Amino acid sequence: MNDWKNNFKRFNAVKGWILDVYPSGPNQITVWIISENGQRVRFVDKYVHRIYVAGSPTDLEELARRISESESVADFRFVEKYADFMEASKKKVLEIDMTDYGRTPFFARKVLRLGGYMKYQLYNVDVPIAQAYLYERDVFPLAHVLAYGKAEQLGYEILDSVESCRYELPSLRSMWLNVNVRREAPITRLSDKIDSITLTYDGESLVISGGDEADKLLGMVEAVKRIDPDIIYTNGGDSFLFPYLAHRALANGILDKFILSREEIPLKAKKGRGRSYFSYGRVYYKAPLRRLYGRIHIDINNTFIYKASGLEGLIEVSRTCRVPLHRAARASIGSIMSSLQLYTAWRDEILIPWKKREPESFKTGWELLVADRGGFIFEPKLGFHTDVIEVDFTSMFPMLMLTRNISAETVLCKCCPNSSLRIPELGYHICQKRRGIVPKTLNLLLRKRLEYKRLVKETADKRLIEAYNLRQSALKWILVTCFGYLGYRNARFGKVDAHIAVCAFARDALLKTAMLAEEHGFEVVHGIVDSLWIKKAGVTPKEVADFCREASNLVNVPLNVEGKYRWIVFLPSKIMPEVPVLNRYYGVFEDGEIKMRGVEARRTDTPPFIKNAQIEMIKVMGGAADYNDFIGKIPEALNVLRKGAERLIAGHIDVNDLLVSKRLSKHPEEYRHHVFQAVAARQLMAAGFDVYPGQTVQYLIVDADNSNPKKRVRAAQLLNTNPRFDVQKYVDMLLEAGETLFSVFGYSMERLRSEVLYGEKQLILN
């Protein structure tokens, strides 16, 4: 870096923020920087992608001879690296410079074949090139830097820190892109022509509607170039809009001129397809990436982190985990968190395995019984409660992993069999000689999140408070994922033994905390993994604070008060009314905030009308001071049901509020039974839609008991202007929402039907 500084006048130098990074040719990375004076500057940096091969010295010497003339290899050498992250010592490996990163997968598979899939282990093969560049240069997206460029070489002086919580950001120019299509059928097709294009920016809207279709497309290209946004937002840009626009440009013979990037790269016309994947018991669908170069495209229908934490949260995880913005917008939380682990390994000269090879340690049947138990729970005590305080551990699992040094290479390590740090119940030892990759990764995330929470309390500026909250929320999602990722079969630095260890420490911590609560005179009315609901008549804030402080010191994980309930109701199973359900309750805190779990209003497949009615009922009950007051308000809550039923019967309701949203767990044709979501999905396929497992379909229930399954529901996209719906079915769903809340007080479906539909004012269902 001193050479760069000493020759400052000889180089192009820009002080600003890194906006976009992507490979643009063999051994070439393009970097876009927003300068402090507002210019958008393009640099090109030479970057050689390197992979590593481990094996016996003899086998590596043989491999070196065989690849010396390969057109994929620019150079190679022997170096010392940590090839096995489970070992604490370096070993000799073969470092190979690739001539073109695009040839890496082909070359890596060839090496495996040369070794009969047994001789060689490969590393750093499939790390995304843009991320590898960020790791190697030790920079990150939207880092404030002084960049020096000359002859396709780039150097950086970092003026920022990834650990900073009060970082400065450039003024990002954003634009919304919307297209109005002249549809010739119920669904939009690639063959349908463009009616108008609307670009919204800086509070203004530009409507492009004049001329023929080619004029509209070229008008949009010129407008985007003139406005020059850094971020383009779309609804469905990845899944449909961008492929549609590119197809219309192709149809009009102007695809080569249809450029939305800052680079002179036309949008691709190939539609492509996304992928369906299974995670945490559910099937998800992710649309393919539609990339812009020099700009960031955010499809709000294909992003989790932006929806959950806004642009501030997206920028935070992109900076902290060193993932380019466009990729972070679409990547899963696990992939984003994994990037930080990869960077940690890269920095410590630990090679990143191409194929995970670390198996679970052997266990006897008894050891499996003891080990594979998950978190600890206390069954909820059914019914109505007052004087209940909810306390929970702050980032419990990440804190345990950090403070107990839990990582794949530290649990049952080979170097510390006599370690004094032991896992409860199991007796497994944990390494005391080195810090694990996972704890190193979590340290930054936890420190930043705690700092953001502190800043929220101390800051008066509402804009900053919102920004800090969004950032800490984004980090929370990363921390939530880190525990599950420990046991994920494809996690580079995961191992089931480490996952089991966290669960054991968590059980121990919750049990100790519950026992301490009882010593302080509290009754434990519910507990689940990292939260406790404790009850004590006339409890004072000081008593609760003293208990939390003592518990935090006892288990070395912060215990905080979520809140004190005005009242809370723990609900039973619908199938077995005498059996409580772990995560099914509703209540109101003293400040009036409602909290509910496991009820219809929390389900994603509940129609908005039903959801709103249930929330309204809880609000009616919210002011109850005690049990008798609560019971006295139930008739008033039932009046919400009665009014809702009246609206349904009269048809005075927007059908959009009756739409049911269901995620497909498999391809529509693979469903054996005529479940509503499968029927709706098949309707969409017949109409020309692309439907994949993991996608969410919306439908209206039109005749739930029709003998013809195809007529029971109607997909939302295929509804006419005045659709009919199954009044009886929706009334039943409304009553079921009431039964959920009040069944524990004796209000069955039969009683609700009698009092709501056939009371003093009888309602007639047609």
N, C-alpha and C positions, 0 to 999 in steps of 0.2 A: 504493500500500500504506500510505503514511503516513496517508491519509484514513481507512482502515480502523482503524488503530491509534488515531488521535486520537478516533475515535468508538466506541471499543471497547464502551462500555456500551450503546450504541444497537443493537448487533447481536447475533445469536445467534453465539456463538463456541465452537468445539469443537477441542480438541487431540487428534489421533489419527492413524489410518492410513487411506488411501483404499483401500477394498475393491473397489468396483464403480462403473463409469461407463457410461452408456448414454443414447442419445437417447430422450426420452419425449414428444415433441411438437414442433410447429413451433418452431424456434429455442429449444429447451429441452433441457437435459441434466440427468439425475438422477445424483447422486453419493451413494454410501453410505460413511460413515466409521465405523470402529471407534474409539470414543473411548478415552482412557487409563483411564477408570473402567469400561470394559467395555460401555458402551451402544452400540447400533447406530443411528446417526443418519442420517436422510435429508435431503439438501439438493437444491434445484432451482436451476440456474444458467442464465441467459439466454446463449445462444450463437448467433451469426449465422454461418452457413456462407457463405463467400465463394469464388467462382470467378473466374478471370481469363481475358481474351481478348486475344491479341496479333494484330497485323496492321498494315497501313499506316495512318497517321494518318487519311487520308480514309475508309478503310473502317471504322475504329473510330468515327469521328464519326457515320457513317451508321448503324452498329449501335446506338449510344447512342440515337439518335432512334427507332429501330424498337422498342426494348425498353422505352422509357420508360413505356408503359402496360401492360406485361405483368404479369399477376397473379402470376407467379413471381418478380418482381423487387421487392425492398423499397427498394433504393437502388443508385446506382452512382456512380463517380467515376474519374478518371484518376490513376494513380500510377506511380511508377518502381520497377521490379522487374527481377531477372535472369530474363528470359523464356527466354533460350536459355542453358542451363548450359554450353554449349561456348564461349560468349563471356564475356569478362571485364568487360563493361560492362552497365549497366542500360539498359532501354528503357521507353518509355511504353506502358502497357497499361491495359485497362479492367477495373476491379475491380467486381464485381457482388455485392451482398448478396442472398441468396436468402430468399424468404418462408418456405420450407419445404424442408429438405434433401431430403425425399422427391421433390420435383419436379425435382431437379438433373439426373438423367440425361435426362429428357424435354426439359428446356430446353436442355441442351447439344447434343443431337442437332438440335434446331430451329435453333440458331445455326449449326451446321455446314451445314445445308441452305440457310440464308439466304445463306451465303457460297459456295455451290456446292462445298462440301467443299475449297475451295482458298484462300479469302481469310483464314480465321481459324484460329488455333491456340488450343486451350483447355487450361487448367491447373487443378490442384487439384480436378478434377471427381469423381474416384472414390476419393479418400482416405477410408477408413472414418471416419465422423463421430466416434465415440468417440476414435479416435486423433488426429484433427484437433484435438479439444478438448484432449487432453493436450499436444499440441505447442504450441497457442496459449497455454494457461495455464502452460506449462513445468512441469508436474507429471508424476507417473508412478504406476502402481499400487503400492500399499502404501508410498507415500511417507509419511513422518512429517510432518504439517503442522499449522498452526494455521489453521483455516478460519473465515471470517467470513461470515455469511449474512444478507441482508435483502431482502425483496420480490423473490424470484427472482433475486437477484444474489449471487455468491459470490466471495470473494477468498481468497487463500492466502498464508501466510508459510511458506516451506519450512524445516523443522527437520532436514532430511535432505539427503543428496547422492547422486545417481545413481552417483557415482564411489566411494562408500563400500563397503568390503568387510566392515565390522564393524557393519552396520546392525542396529537393533533391530526386531523384528517383534511384532505383537500376538499374543495367545493365540487362535489360530483354532480354532473349534469345528467338528468334522467328524463326518460320519455316513455309514454305508454303508446303502444301500437295496437289499434283495433281495425278490423276489416269487416265491412258489411257485405255479405254475399247475396247475390241474386239467385236464390235457391229455386230449382225446378222440381224438387221432390221434398218429402218431409225431412230428409237429412241433407246436409251439405256434402257435395261430392267435389272431387278435384276438377271435374268438367264444368262445374258451375262458374259463371263469370263474376267478376268483382263489381259491386255496385258503387262502393265508396270506401275510402281509407281515411281513418282519423288518427292524427298524431297529436298527443296531448303533452305539453311541456310548459314549465314556468307558469302554470295557471291558465294557459291559453290552449285552444284547440284549433288545429289546422285540418280542414276537411278537403280531401282531394277527390273530386267527383266528376270533373270535366274531361272531355275527350274520350277516346276509346280506351280499351283495357291497357294497352301498351303505354299510353300516355299517363294513365294513373300510376302504373308501376314505376315508370321512369320519373314521374313527379315525386313519388315517395322517395326514390333513391336520391334525388337532388335535395329534397327537404331534409333527409337524414344527414346528408353530407353537410348541409348548411347549418343545421342545428347542432350537429356534432355531439350527440349524447355519449356519455360514458357507460350508461346503463339503459338498456331497452327492456321494458317490462311487457309481457304478453300474457293472455289467458289461453293456454293450450298451444303455445308456440312450438314446443318440442313435439307434441303428439299430432298436431294437424296444421296449425297456421303457417309455419315456415315451409313445410313440404308443399302446402297448397299454393303459397305465393310463388315458390320456385317453379312449381308445375305450370302455373299460369304464365310465368315469364318464359318458360320453355315453349308453351303453346303459342306464344306471340313472337317467338324468335328473338328474344332479347335476354336470354339467360346469362350470356357473357357480360351483359351490362347491369345485371341485377345484383348490385353490391351494397350490402348493409354494414359490412365491416369497415374498419379504418384501413385495413389492407385491401389491395385490389383483388380480392378473392370473391367470386360469385357465390351466392347461396346454392347449396346442393339441392338438386331436384329429386334425388332418390328418397323415397318416403321412409324405407327401413322399418324396423319394428323394435319395440322395447324388449324387456325381459321380465319374466315372472319369477319371484323367488320366495322362499319360505323363511320366516323369522318369528321366533317367539310364538309358535303355534298358529301363525296366520300367514296367508299367502298375499304377497304384495306385487304390484305391477309398477315398473318404472319405464317411462317413455324414453326413447333414444335422445341423446344429446344433440341439440342444434346449436352449433358453435359459431360465434362471431369472433373475429380476430382484431384485437385492439379495443373492442368494446365488450361489455358483459351483458349477456342475455339471461334474464331471469324469467322463467315460466312459472307463474305463481301456482299453477296446477301441478307442477312437477318438482316441488321443493318442500322439504319439511322444515329445515332450519329457518328459512325466511318466514314461513307462515307462523312458526312458533315464536320467533324472537326478532322479526323485522330485519331491516338492513343493518342496524347496529349489531345485532346478534350474529348475523352472517359475517360481517367484517371481523368481529371478535374471534370467532372460531377459525376463520381463514388466516388471520394473523397468528394466533396462538398455535394452531396445529400445522401451519405452513402448507395450506392447500389453496391453490388458485381459486379466486372468487367464483368463476363459472362452474368449477367442479364442486366446490363446497356447497353451492346452491342446490345441487342435485344429489350429492353423495349421501349415503346413509350415515347416521351418527357414528356407527361402528367404524366405517371407513375413515371418517374424519379423525376420530380418536386414534385409530391405528396409525395415521400419518405422524402424529406426535411421537408415538412409540418408535416408528421407523427413523425419525430424525434423531431421537435420543440414542438409538443404536448406532446410527451413522456417525454421530459426533464422537462416540466412544470407541470407534473402530470395530464395532461388532457387525459382522456380515449378516445380511438379511436373507434367510433361507427361501429358496424358490418353492420348494415343496416342504410342508411341515412334516417333521419326522419324529417329534417327541411324543411317545405314547404315555398313557396313564400307567403309573406304577402298579405292579401286581398287588392284589389284595385278596385276602381270604374272604369267605362268605360272611364271617362275623365282622371283619373290618368293613366290608361294604355296608352291612346293616348299621354299623355305628356311624360311618362316615357320610353316607348318601342320604342326608336327612333334611336338607334345606334350612329355612329359618324357623325360629321358635314362635309359637302362637299361644295366646290365651283366648279361649272361646268367649265371644261377647255374651254378656248377661242380657237376655231378651227384655225388650220393653222400654219404658220411659224412665229417664234419669235426669236429675239436676245435680248441681255442684260437681260437674265433671270437668276435669282439665285434661287436655290432650298435650302430651309432650312427645317430642321426637328427636332423634339423633341427627345432627347436621351431617349430611353426606356420609352416613355411617359406614357403608362398605368401602368407599374410597379412603376414608380415614383409617379404617382397619388395615387396608392394604398398605397405606403409607406408614402408619406408626408401627406395624408389625413386620414390615419389610416382606410383604407377600408378593411373590412373583414366581413364574415357572421355574427359574433357575435357582431360587433361594429355598423353596420348600423341598425338603429331603435332599439338600445339596450334598455333594460328595466330600466337601472340605470341612464341614463342621458337624460330624456325627454326635459330638458331645456338647452341642450348643445348649445353652441354658434357656433359649427362647423356644418354648414348646407349644404345640397346638392343643387346646383343651379337648378332652375326651379321646383324641386320637394319639397324642403323644409324639406326633411327627416333629422333627426338629426344623428350625429355620436358620439360614445362614447368618453368621455374625461378622463375616469378613468382608463382604461386598454388598453394595446396595443394588437391588434388583432394578431391571428396566422399568417395570410397572410402577413401583414407588417413585422413581425419578420422574416419570411422566406425570404422575398425579400431583407431585409437589407443586408444580407451576399452576396447574388448574385449580387446586384447592386454595392456594395463596391468593390468586387473582380473584376468585369468587368471594372469598372472605373480605378482601379489600373493597370490592365493589359494594358489598352489603354495608360495609362501614361508611363508604362515601355517600351512599343513599341516605343514611341517617344524619350525616353532617353537612350535606349540601342543601342550599336554599334554592338554587336555580332549578326550576321545574323541568326545563329541557334536559339538563344534565341528569337529573334524577331518573327521568324516563330512559335516557341512554344507558345509564349504569344498570338499571333494572333489566333492560333487554339483554345487555351483555352478560350479566350474571345468570340470567335465565338460560342463555345459550350454553354457557359453561356447565350449568346443571345437567342439561341433556347429555353432554359429553360424559360427565361423571356417572350419570345413571347407567350408561352403556358399559363402562369399564369393567364392572363386575361380571356381567353376562359374557363379555368378550373373553374373560379369563378361561372359561370353559368351552368356548366355541371351537369346534373341531378344526377350523381353518385359520385360527388366530396364530400369527407368526410367533408371538411370545406368550402363548397361553398354554395351560395344562390343567387337566381336570383336578389334580391334587391341590393346586393353588386355589381353585374355585371352592373345593371342599373345605379348605383351611379357613377361608373367609366366612363361610357359613358357620363353622364351629365357633370362631371367635364371636360372631354375631349372636349366636344362641347363648353363649356364656355371658355376653354383655347385657342382653335383655333380661335374662334370668336374675342376674345380680341386681339390676336396676329395679326389677319388680319386688325382689326381697327387701331392698332398701326402702322402697315406697311403703311397704307394709310396716316396716320398722318405724316409719314416720307417721303412721296412723292412717294411711290411705288404703282404700279398697281398689284393687285392680279389676275394672269392669270389662276391659278388653286390651289385647296386645297383639301386635302383628309385626314381626321381623325387626322393625326399627322404631316403632311407635307404641306408646302406652296411653290408655285412657284410665285415669285414676280419679277416685271420688272421695271427697271428705266434706262433711257438712260444715259450713261456716269457715271454710279454708281462707286464709289470708294470702295476699300476694307474696309477703315475706316468707311464709312457709313453703310456697311453691319454689321461690327463688333459691332458698337454702337447700331444698331437696335437689334441684337441678344442678347446683354447683357441686354438691357432694357426689352426685351420680357421675358428673363429668370427670371429676378427679378419680373416682373409683375405676372407671373403665377406659379412661384416657380418650374419650370421644365426646365432643360438646353435646350436651342435652339442652334443648331449648323448648320454651312454651309455645305451642301452636296457638293456644287460646283457651279461654274458659267458656263453656257452653251455658247458655241460658237454659237450654234443655237439649237432650239428644235421645233418639229412638233407635235401638238396635233391632233389626228386622229378622224374621225367620225365613226358612226355606219355603218356597211356594209348594213344593212337592211334599215336604215333611214339616208341617207348621210348628212342631215342637223343637225342631233343630235349628240353632242359630247359624247364620252365614257369616263368614269371616269379614267380608268387605261389603256389607249391605246395611247402610244406616243413613239417617238424615238428622240434621240438627241445626241450631241457630246459636252463633256465638253471642256474647254479651253486647257486642257492637252492632248486632243485627245481621252480620254476614251469614249466609246460608252455606252449609257444607253437606254434600250428599255423595254417596257412593253406592253403586249397584242398583240404582233405581232407573226407571225409564228415562228420566230427564238427563241421565248421564250416558245413555246408550246412543251410539251413532246411527242406529237403524230405527230410532223412534221418530215418527213424523213431527215436525215443528209444532203443530197444533196440540198434540198430546203432550209433548215436552213442556210447552208453555202453560198448559192447564195444570200439570203436576207442580210446577214451580209456583204457580199462583196459589195453589192449595197450601203449600209449605209456608208461603208468605202470610197467608191468613192465620196460620197457627203460630207464626213467629213471635207474636206478642205475649204468648202464654207465660205466666209466671210460675205455675206449678201444675201438678197432675190434674187437679179438678178444673183448673182454668183451661188446660189443654183439651180435656174431654168436652168441656162446654163449647169450644170453638169448632168442633168437628162438623156440626150441622151447617155452620157458615161455610166451611170448606166444601161440603157436599153441594152447596149451592153453585160453586164453580163448575162442578160436573154437570149439574142440571142445565145451566146456561150453555155450556159447551154442547150438550146433547141437543138442546133446542136449535142451536145454530146448524148442527149437522143435519138434523131432520128437515129444517127449512132450506137447507142448501146455501145458506148465507156464509160462504167460506171460500177462500181462494184455494184452489186445488193444489197449488204449490206448497201449501202448508200441510197437505195430506200425503205428500210423496214420501215413500220409504226408500232409504238408501242401504243397499246391502253389497258387501264385498264378495266377489266370486272366489271360491276356494279352489276351483278347477275350471277346465274348459266347459262351456255350456253343454256340449254334447256328451260330457262324461258324467253328468248327473243322472242317477238312476230314477230318482223321484221328481215329480213335477213341483219342486219348491218354487216359490214365487220369483226369486232372483234368477233362477235358470230359465223360467218361462220368458221373463222380460229380456234376458240376454239373447235368447233364441229369436225373439222378435226383432231385436236390433241387428242380429246377423242376417236375418232374412231381408232386412231393409238395406243392407250394404255396409253396416258398421263393422269395424274391426273390434273384436272383443277378445280379451285375454284374461287368464287367471290373475287375480290380484286387483283387477279393475273394480270400481264401484258402479253398480247400476242403480238407477232410480226408477221407481214404478208407482203407479196408482192402483190400488185394489178396487176393481170394478165389480166383481162378482165372485167372492171368495169360495163359494160352494158350487160353482157351475160344474156340471158334469164334463164339460170340455175344458181341460186344463189351460188351453191357449186363451180362453176368454176370462180367466180369473183375474188377471192383472193386465196393465198396459204400460209399456215402457214410456218414460216421461217424454223422450224425444219424439214419440209417435202420437202424442195426444192431440186431439182436435181442439177447436176454440172453446167448446162447451161440453167437456167430458162429464159423464156420470160416474158416480162412485158408490161403493157398497156402504150404505149408511149404517146398517146393522153391525158390520164388522168394525167400523170406526167407533161406533158407540161402545162396543164391547172393549175395544182397546182403551177407550177413555175410562171406562169403569175399572178395568184392570189396573190402570195407573192409580186410581183411588184405593183399590184393594191392597196394592203394594204398601201404601202409606198407613192404612188403618186396619189391616187384617189382624194385627196383634192386639187390637182393641175390640175385636169381635165383629168387624165389618167384612163379611164374606161377599162374594159376587152376588149371591142371591139376595142378601140384605140390601146391598147397594142398588141392585136392579129394582128392588121393591120401593126403596125410599126415594131414589132419584127419578126413575121412570114412571113409577106407579103410585106416587105419593098423592098429596092433596091436588097437585096439578099434574094430571096424567099426560105423558107424552106419547104420541102415536107414531109408530114406525111403519112407513109404507112398505 
